[in-house]
Amino acid sequence: MLYFPFLKLPFLAVQNIVHNLSCTEIIELSLCSRRSKRLMQSIRHPEPTHIEIIIDQYRMYVALRNGIKKCSFWSIETDEERPLKYNRVDTIENDRVRVLKLTEPNFMIDGTPEPETVMKALVDHLKDVFKLPLEVNFKPYKMENFFRFLPVFPICKRFYFHATQGVSEEELKYVKDNVVVEQWAYYYTADN
């Protein structure tokens, strides 16, 4: 089988090709090797505008967005009761993760037993490749040790924190002290 030497093309040719790829294709290409990741980092990607992170008791996902349009969507599965057949193992930021590719542009990642580790690796990789701001919607209702997710988004452009119960003033202060918000923040707890 013959392979096309994509990485050996001149930079302008690679840049023109990459500008015609979808976000999902760029991500998959950046996961192939360190060299391909460095190449994807050096190219400005016009399509996505931000990385969206949603964390609550029912779902955890990371999405690359262009305004409201979803460019790429990564769901983190944490249900140990529902075994899935993952079709590949990727190395993302030195963490091996099991990935199930769904319909374009959707992926599911095995997040058991530590979803925060998998999510951090994915977010760090996307930030490295696309150099985009984070928008975080964090609802820690009925989550054990929700502080473990704070290293996933230490700096974000927009931060929405909504806790209907179970978050004390000290815990809220800890969140405010450990998440740097560049543009807009909203904090709600049942106690305020």
Rosetta blueprint (number, residue, H / E / L):
1 M L
2 L L
3 Y L
4 F L
5 P L
6 F H
7 L H
8 K H
9 L L
10 P L
11 F H
12 L H
13 A H
14 V H
15 Q H
16 N H
17 I H
18 V H
19 H H
20 N L
21 L L
22 S L
23 C H
24 T H
25 E H
26 I H
27 I H
28 E H
29 L H
30 S H
31 L L
32 C L
33 S L
34 R H
35 R H
36 S H
37 K H
38 R H
39 L H
40 M H
41 Q H
42 S L
43 I L
44 R L
45 H L
46 P L
47 E L
48 P L
49 T L
50 H E
51 I E
52 E E
53 I E
54 I E
55 I E
56 D L
57 Q L
58 Y L
59 R L
60 M E
61 Y E
62 V E
63 A E
64 L E
65 R E
66 N E
67 G L
68 I L
69 K E
70 K E
71 C E
72 S E
73 F E
74 W E
75 S E
76 I E
77 E E
78 T L
79 D L
80 E L
81 E L
82 R L
83 P L
84 L L
85 K L
86 Y L
87 N L
88 R E
89 V E
90 D E
91 T E
92 I E
93 E L
94 N L
95 D E
96 R E
97 V E
98 R E
99 V E
100 L E
101 K E
102 L L
103 T L
104 E L
105 P L
106 N E
107 F E
108 M E
109 I E
110 D E
111 G L
112 T L
113 P L
114 E L
115 P H
116 E H
117 T H
118 V H
119 M H
120 K H
121 A H
122 L H
123 V H
124 D H
125 H H
126 L H
127 K H
128 D H
129 V H
130 F H
131 K L
132 L L
133 P L
134 L E
135 E E
136 V E
137 N E
138 F E
139 K L
140 P L
141 Y L
142 K L
143 M L
144 E L
145 N L
146 F H
147 F H
148 R H
149 F H
150 L H
151 P H
152 V H
153 F L
154 P L
155 I E
156 C E
157 K E
158 R E
159 F E
160 Y E
161 F E
162 H E
163 A E
164 T L
165 Q L
166 G L
167 V L
168 S L
169 E H
170 E H
171 E H
172 L H
173 K H
174 Y H
175 V H
176 K H
177 D H
178 N H
179 V L
180 V E
181 V E
182 E E
183 Q E
184 W E
185 A E
186 Y E
187 Y E
188 Y E
189 T E
190 A L
191 D L
192 N L
